[in-house]
Amino acid sequence: MARYFKYKSTADVMADAQSLGHELALADDLSPLFRPVTIGGRKAGNRLLVQPMEGCDGTLDGRPDELTFRRYQRFGGGGAKVIWGEATAICDEVRANTRQLLMAEHTLTGLEQMRRVTRAAHRAECGDDGDLLVGLQLTHSGRYSVRKPLLAMHDPLLDPLIVDKSTGRRVDASYSLLSDDDLKRIEDQFVVAARRAAHLGYDFIDLKQCHRYLLSELLAAKNRPGEYGGCLENRTRLIRNVIGRIRSEVPGLLIATRMNCYDGIPYRGVGEGENFIGQPCPHELPLVAAFGTNPHDHREEDLTEPLQVARDLRDWGVSLINVTLGNPYGNPHVIRPAEFPPIDGYYPPEHPLLGVLRHFRVARQIQAAVPEIPIVGSGYSWLQDFAPQAAAANIAAGHVALAGFGRATLSHPDFARTLQTEGRLNRKQVCRTFSYCTGLMRAKDHPLGQFPTGCPPFDKEVYGPIWKEVEQRT
């Protein structure tokens, strides 16, 4: 299998992009990363953002645990001025894994401590947290709920890949959907969770509309009957209602959303060993259940609806949009271009740089459509040492307002402080996209049903032994 990342200089990266038929700007001047930005009337001291990186390390009843606090202490002290807290389920039945965080009465003390740990670490390392924003992602896992799939629509490509663990039954067209009344109750749950997050002192909440979890799936629900399917107005009814109620009932809380702007379709590996390459699942055209995707060619974006939704979100009162793509369970090469696949993955069917450029291209178009609000760009990790130069170039050009770093923060949580003081990342901590973190997330043979995830190669003291345990069990 070819190894793609062989770059020694920014010129190498830009030349490779050009050879693939694209332009990629990289900037030696990193100062744009350290300019303040206004988000919903609040100031963030720089343009670097820690993405919502789920650790799968909570307790079985949904509280943050020792490794959770450690992670947020490291993020808080790392120098980024926006810390996007990870997926936190709005009720127990919609958790995506057995150790996902949960917003509930019994978890409030722990979630508040997580916020306080983050801010205290920032003050200790950076001197002041007055220009730090700390948020929390609120989620309904929908079809990926661990106890039982909770579907908003039938997707002819995703349904066959889902098994109801409570019955052992594979999902098919006869599997029941959440009703309109169920979705109205879910609206209430989102509002209650937002109110609790505000009470705990979080600066913003994220209504998670990505990666084909519930709110993301509704964006694609053209074939759903009733009030929440069909036309775009219906498909955005739940998110629109939730935003309106939060603005009315929880004044002062900033509302953000991480949104899929391109779904694509699921892939599955074909071949053996390093020739186990991702191939698109067999499908009929036109596609009926892929948001932001050309219905006649899944490889192409069609941003007509995502651009409209971005404008609507702005008008409804969202202060920050984090642009992302794809489905970690269906087409992981789209969401996180990587050099090495995770345990349950496949080798990339395209040059990973094309995946990075797709992220940049889509985020740029969303930012152009809503210049009044800041857009967060994703997809930087595969660029490794050159990610800051790409982020600086994108921000300087106005293509995005902030650069979100995900996997890279697990290996290099102090990336922002290092960039500011040294002018470059620490090569000994740069994520090499080995996919160990995803491998840990997918490893389920654990007494708690889920291994915690982190970076075994570069956070060896904590996650090295955990990875060895995974290897022994597989």
C-alpha positions in Angstrom: 0.0 0.0 0.0 1.3 3.4 -0.9 2.4 5.8 1.8 1.2 9.3 0.9 2.7 11.5 3.5 6.3 12.1 2.4 6.6 15.8 2.6 9.7 17.6 3.7 8.5 21.2 3.1 5.4 23.3 2.5 6.5 23.4 -1.2 6.2 19.6 -1.3 2.6 19.7 0.0 1.5 22.5 -2.4 3.1 20.7 -5.3 1.3 17.5 -4.5 -2.0 19.3 -4.3 -1.3 20.9 -7.7 -0.5 17.4 -9.1 -3.9 16.3 -7.9 -5.5 19.2 -9.8 -6.0 21.5 -6.8 -4.5 24.6 -5.2 -3.5 24.6 -1.5 -2.2 27.7 0.2 0.2 27.3 3.2 1.4 30.3 5.1 4.7 30.8 6.9 3.2 33.6 8.9 1.2 32.0 11.7 0.0 35.3 13.3 -3.5 35.0 11.9 -4.0 32.0 14.3 -3.5 34.3 17.3 -5.8 37.1 16.4 -8.9 37.3 18.6 -12.3 36.5 17.2 -15.8 37.5 18.3 -18.3 34.7 18.7 -21.9 35.8 19.6 -20.6 38.9 21.2 -18.0 37.0 23.2 -14.3 37.3 22.6 -12.0 34.2 22.0 -8.4 35.1 22.3 -7.2 33.1 19.3 -8.5 31.2 16.3 -7.4 27.7 17.5 -10.1 25.3 18.7 -10.1 21.9 20.3 -12.7 19.8 18.5 -15.2 17.6 20.5 -12.9 14.6 20.9 -14.9 11.9 22.7 -12.8 9.9 25.2 -15.2 7.0 25.9 -13.9 7.2 29.4 -16.9 8.2 31.5 -18.6 6.0 34.1 -21.4 3.6 33.2 -23.9 6.0 34.6 -22.6 8.9 32.4 -20.3 10.9 34.7 -16.8 12.1 33.8 -14.1 9.9 35.3 -10.4 10.2 36.0 -9.2 10.1 32.4 -11.9 12.5 31.4 -10.7 15.1 33.8 -7.1 14.5 32.8 -8.0 15.1 29.2 -9.8 18.4 29.8 -7.0 19.6 32.1 -4.6 19.0 29.3 -6.9 20.7 26.7 -7.5 23.7 29.1 -3.8 24.2 29.6 -3.0 23.8 26.0 -3.6 27.4 24.9 -6.5 27.1 22.4 -9.1 29.6 23.2 -12.2 27.5 22.3 -12.6 24.1 24.0 -15.5 22.3 22.4 -16.6 19.7 25.0 -17.4 16.3 23.7 -20.6 14.5 22.9 -22.9 14.4 25.9 -26.2 12.5 25.5 -29.4 14.3 26.3 -30.8 11.1 27.9 -29.5 7.6 28.8 -31.2 5.7 26.0 -29.5 7.8 23.3 -25.9 7.3 24.4 -23.6 6.1 21.5 -21.4 3.9 23.8 -21.6 2.6 27.3 -19.2 5.2 28.6 -20.4 8.3 26.8 -21.1 11.3 29.0 -24.7 12.0 29.9 -26.6 15.1 30.9 -28.7 14.1 33.9 -29.3 15.2 37.5 -26.8 12.8 38.9 -24.0 13.8 36.4 -24.2 17.6 37.0 -21.5 17.8 39.6 -19.1 15.9 37.4 -19.8 18.0 34.3 -19.4 21.2 36.3 -16.1 19.9 37.6 -15.0 19.1 34.0 -15.6 22.8 33.1 -13.8 24.1 36.2 -10.8 21.8 35.6 -10.6 23.1 32.0 -10.6 26.8 33.1 -8.3 26.3 36.1 -5.7 24.6 33.9 -6.0 27.5 31.4 -5.4 30.1 34.1 -2.5 28.2 35.4 -0.7 27.9 32.0 -2.0 31.0 30.2 -2.5 33.5 33.0 -6.1 34.4 32.2 -9.3 32.7 31.1 -11.3 35.8 30.3 -11.0 35.2 26.6 -11.6 31.4 26.8 -14.8 29.8 25.7 -15.8 26.4 26.9 -18.7 24.6 25.3 -20.5 21.2 25.5 -21.8 19.1 22.6 -25.4 17.8 23.2 -26.2 14.7 21.2 -29.0 12.2 20.4 -27.2 9.3 18.8 -30.2 8.2 16.7 -29.4 5.0 14.7 -26.1 4.7 16.5 -27.6 4.5 20.0 -25.8 1.7 21.7 -28.8 0.0 23.4 -31.2 0.1 20.4 -31.1 1.9 17.1 -33.5 4.9 17.1 -34.1 5.8 13.5 -35.5 9.0 12.1 -35.6 7.6 8.5 -34.9 4.5 6.5 -31.6 4.7 4.6 -31.3 1.9 2.0 -27.5 2.0 2.4 -27.0 2.5 6.1 -29.9 0.3 7.4 -28.3 -3.0 6.4 -25.1 -2.1 8.3 -27.0 -1.6 11.6 -27.8 -4.4 14.1 -30.2 -4.0 17.0 -28.1 -5.4 19.8 -31.2 -5.8 22.0 -32.7 -8.4 19.6 -29.8 -9.4 17.3 -32.0 -8.2 14.4 -30.5 -6.4 11.4 -32.4 -3.2 10.6 -34.5 -3.3 7.5 -37.4 -1.4 5.9 -39.9 -2.9 8.5 -38.0 -1.5 11.5 -40.0 1.1 13.3 -39.0 4.8 13.1 -39.2 7.5 15.8 -42.7 9.0 15.6 -43.4 12.7 15.3 -44.5 12.7 18.9 -41.2 11.1 19.8 -39.3 13.9 18.1 -41.4 16.5 20.0 -40.3 14.8 23.3 -36.7 14.9 22.1 -37.1 18.6 21.5 -38.0 19.0 25.2 -34.9 16.9 26.1 -32.6 19.1 24.1 -33.9 22.2 25.8 -33.6 20.7 29.3 -30.0 19.7 28.6 -29.2 23.2 27.3 -30.7 24.7 30.4 -28.6 22.5 32.6 -25.4 23.2 30.6 -26.0 27.0 31.1 -26.6 26.5 34.8 -23.2 24.6 35.0 -21.5 27.6 33.5 -20.7 26.5 29.9 -20.4 29.3 27.5 -22.0 27.6 24.6 -23.8 24.4 23.6 -23.5 22.5 20.4 -26.6 21.0 18.9 -24.9 18.0 17.2 -26.0 17.8 13.5 -23.2 15.6 12.2 -22.0 12.1 11.3 -25.5 10.8 10.8 -26.6 11.0 14.4 -30.2 12.0 14.8 -30.2 15.7 13.9 -27.9 15.0 11.0 -30.1 12.2 9.8 -33.1 14.4 9.8 -31.4 16.8 7.4 -31.4 13.9 4.9 -34.9 12.6 5.7 -36.5 13.3 2.3 -38.3 10.0 2.4 -39.7 10.4 5.9 -43.4 11.1 6.1 -45.0 13.6 8.4 -44.0 16.9 9.9 -40.2 16.1 10.1 -39.6 14.8 6.6 -39.8 15.6 2.9 -39.2 19.3 2.2 -36.2 21.1 3.8 -38.5 23.2 6.0 -39.8 19.9 7.6 -36.4 18.4 7.8 -35.1 21.4 9.8 -38.2 21.6 12.0 -36.6 20.0 15.1 -33.4 22.0 15.0 -35.4 25.2 14.3 -37.7 24.6 17.3 -34.9 23.7 19.6 -32.9 26.8 18.8 -36.0 29.0 19.1 -36.8 27.6 22.5 -33.3 27.8 23.8 -33.0 31.4 22.8 -36.3 32.1 24.6 -35.9 29.9 27.7 -32.1 30.1 28.2 -31.1 33.6 27.3 -27.4 34.4 27.3 -26.3 30.9 26.3 -24.5 30.8 23.0 -25.7 28.2 20.5 -23.3 26.4 18.2 -23.7 23.5 15.9 -21.3 21.0 14.3 -23.0 20.2 11.0 -22.5 17.6 8.3 -22.4 19.5 5.0 -21.6 16.4 2.9 -22.7 12.9 3.8 -21.4 10.8 0.9 -22.3 7.1 1.0 -21.0 4.2 3.0 -17.8 2.3 1.9 -16.7 -1.2 2.7 -13.2 -2.7 2.4 -12.5 -5.1 -0.5 -9.3 -7.2 -0.9 -6.7 -8.6 1.5 -4.0 -7.0 3.8 -2.8 -3.7 2.5 -4.9 -4.1 -0.6 -8.0 -3.9 1.6 -9.2 -0.8 -0.1 -12.5 1.1 0.6 -15.1 0.7 -2.1 -18.5 2.3 -2.3 -21.4 0.1 -1.2 -23.6 -0.9 -4.2 -26.3 1.7 -4.7 -29.0 2.9 -7.0 -29.2 6.4 -8.5 -30.5 8.9 -7.8 -29.5 8.7 -4.1 -32.4 9.4 -1.7 -30.7 9.7 1.7 -27.4 11.7 1.5 -27.4 15.3 2.6 -25.1 17.7 0.7 -24.4 15.0 -1.9 -24.9 15.0 -5.7 -27.7 12.5 -6.0 -26.2 11.3 -9.3 -22.6 11.0 -8.2 -21.8 10.4 -4.5 -18.2 11.6 -4.9 -19.4 15.1 -5.5 -20.8 17.7 -3.1 -24.1 19.4 -3.8 -24.1 22.3 -1.3 -27.4 23.8 -2.3 -29.2 22.7 0.9 -26.3 23.0 3.3 -25.8 26.6 2.2 -29.5 27.3 2.8 -29.4 25.6 6.2 -26.3 27.6 7.2 -28.2 30.8 6.3 -31.2 29.6 8.2 -29.1 28.8 11.3 -27.7 32.3 11.2 -31.1 33.8 11.0 -32.5 31.6 13.9 -29.7 32.7 16.2 -26.8 30.2 15.9 -23.5 32.0 16.7 -20.9 29.4 15.5 -21.0 26.6 12.9 -18.4 23.8 12.9 -18.3 22.3 9.4 -17.6 18.6 9.1 -18.3 15.8 6.6 -19.0 12.1 6.3 -19.8 9.3 8.7 -17.2 7.6 11.0 -19.1 4.3 10.7 -19.7 4.5 7.0 -16.9 6.4 5.2 -14.2 7.2 7.7 -11.8 8.4 4.9 -14.2 11.3 4.3 -14.4 12.5 7.9 -10.8 11.9 8.9 -8.3 11.4 6.2 -5.6 9.1 7.6 -2.4 7.3 6.5 -3.4 4.1 8.4 -6.9 2.7 8.8 -8.5 1.9 12.2 -9.1 -1.7 13.2 -12.5 -1.8 11.6 -11.5 0.4 8.6 -10.0 0.1 5.2 -7.1 1.7 3.3 -8.2 5.0 1.7 -9.7 4.8 -1.8 -8.3 8.3 -2.5 -5.2 10.3 -1.8 -5.8 11.6 1.8 -4.9 15.1 0.6 -8.0 15.1 -1.5 -10.0 14.4 1.7 -8.3 17.4 3.4 -9.0 19.6 0.4 -12.7 18.5 0.4 -12.9 19.7 4.0 -11.3 23.0 3.1 -13.4 23.5 0.0 -16.8 22.9 1.8 -15.9 25.1 4.8 -14.9 27.9 2.5 -18.2 27.9 0.7 -20.2 27.8 4.0 -18.2 30.7 5.4 -18.8 32.7 2.2 -22.5 32.1 2.5 -22.7 33.4 6.1 -19.8 35.9 6.6 -21.6 37.4 9.6 -20.8 34.4 11.8 -17.6 32.4 12.4 -17.1 29.1 10.7 -14.8 26.4 12.1 -12.9 24.4 9.6 -11.9 20.7 10.2 -9.8 18.1 8.5 -6.3 19.4 9.5 -4.8 16.4 11.3 -3.5 14.5 8.2 -1.3 17.5 7.3 0.7 16.8 10.5 3.6 19.3 10.8 2.1 21.5 8.1 -1.4 21.8 9.6 -0.7 25.2 11.2 0.4 26.7 8.0 -2.8 25.5 6.2 -4.9 26.9 9.1 -3.1 30.2 9.0 -3.6 30.5 5.2 -7.3 29.6 5.4 -7.9 32.1 8.2 -5.9 34.9 6.6 -7.9 34.5 3.4 -11.2 34.6 5.2 -12.1 31.0 4.2 -12.8 30.2 7.9 -12.7 32.0 11.1 -11.3 29.3 13.3 -9.3 26.1 12.8 -10.5 23.0 14.6 -7.9 20.4 15.7 -9.2 17.0 16.6 -7.1 13.8 16.8 -4.0 16.0 16.8 -5.0 17.3 20.3 -4.8 13.9 21.8 -1.1 13.6 21.0 -0.3 17.3 21.3 -2.8 18.9 23.7 -0.5 22.0 24.2 -0.3 22.6 20.4 -1.5 26.2 20.7 1.0 27.3 23.3 3.8 25.5 21.5 2.9 27.2 18.2 2.8 30.6 19.9 6.1 30.3 21.8 8.1 28.1 19.3 6.5 29.0 16.0 6.1 25.4 15.1 4.7 22.1 16.6 6.8 19.7 18.6 7.6 17.0 16.1 7.7 14.4 18.9 4.0 15.0 19.6 2.6 15.5 16.1 -0.3 13.1 15.3 0.8 10.8 12.5 -2.7 9.6 11.8 -1.9 6.0 12.9 -5.6 5.6 13.9 -4.8 4.1 17.3 -7.3 6.5 18.9 -10.1 5.2 16.6 -8.9 1.6 17.2 -9.4 2.1 21.0 -12.8 3.7 20.4 -13.9 0.7 18.4 -12.6 -1.9 20.8 -15.5 -3.2 22.9 -14.2 -6.2 24.6 -13.9 -4.5 28.0 -15.7 -5.0 31.3 -17.4 -1.6 30.9 -18.2 -2.3 27.2 -15.8 0.2 25.9 -12.1 1.0 26.1 -11.1 4.6 26.7 -9.5 6.3 23.8 -6.4 8.4 23.6 -3.0 8.3 21.8 -0.9 5.2 22.6 2.2 6.3 20.5 2.5 9.8 22.0 0.8 9.5 25.4 2.4 6.2 26.2 2.4 6.3 29.9 -1.4 6.2 30.1 -2.6 4.7 26.8 0.3 2.4 25.9 -0.8 -0.2 28.5 -4.4 0.2 27.4 -3.5 -0.5 23.8 -1.5 -3.6 24.9 -4.6 -4.9 26.6 -6.6 -4.4 23.4 -4.0 -6.4 21.5 -4.1 -9.2 24.0 -7.9 -9.4 23.7 -8.0 -9.4 19.9 
